[in-house]
Amino acid sequence: MKTIDIVKEKLPDPKPNDNVLNIYIDVVGQSIMNYCNRKDIPTELQYVHANMVIDLMNSENRRNKSEENNPVSSIKEGDVQVNFGTVQLESREQATEALLFDYAKQLNRFRRLRW
């Protein structure tokens, strides 16, 4: 099974088109190869690769939605100025995300030394 097929199966509907998925797969794949100092992605990392793609897509979607829904924190009428608040995660949510999305431990097994 190819990485794109795994990603397609795991994504909810509506799914992005194959070109968009391939871009995400290439971006994450390049990051894996850079981190591991390799010119290939081992087949054992195929599911890790697919999960990282899905997490990247979900993260970007969450960021886009939170930017759209940021509450107004202040309004200044003279010279019109509007400041928007930011959405911050609770420490428990941050710890959960760090635990769930920490791929370094899985990638380290395939990392090569660079001289």
Salt bridges, closest charged atoms under 4 A:
ASP13 OD1 - LYS15 NZ 3.04
ASP18 OD1 - LYS8 NZ 2.86
ASP40 OD1 - ARG38 NE 3.09
GLU97 OE2 - ARG62 NH1 3.31
